[in-house]
Amino acid sequence: NNIRLKKYGKCTNAVVDYRVRGFRNVSTYYYFFVDEKKYTGESTAVEDTKYISKSHIKGEDVFVTGDTIVVIYLQTNPTINGSNSFVGKDCNCGE
């Protein structure tokens, strides 16, 4: 899906809903709106965190609910979406 998202996807800002810290990563759950309908997604990209330390394993994550990240979605099916940290599309919507 990342190839389709990079080629055909649309950029938008998503709001961080909540975070779950696992053994080796942090899952960031987010939501965004398209035509007044709410869509959700998840990212495990290290770039979608704000760590005080350079080590994402040992550092303190200071990302909070309500922060925003850039996500890409398919206009024909916004349930197909992903963090731009993974997709790598050239976006200009508040990065």
Secondary structure, DSSP 4 states (H G I P E B T S, - for coil): -HHHHHHH-EEEEEEEEEEEE-SS-EEEEEEEEETTEEEEEEE--GGGS-BSSS-TTTSPB---TT-EEEEEEETTEEEEEEEHHHH-----S--
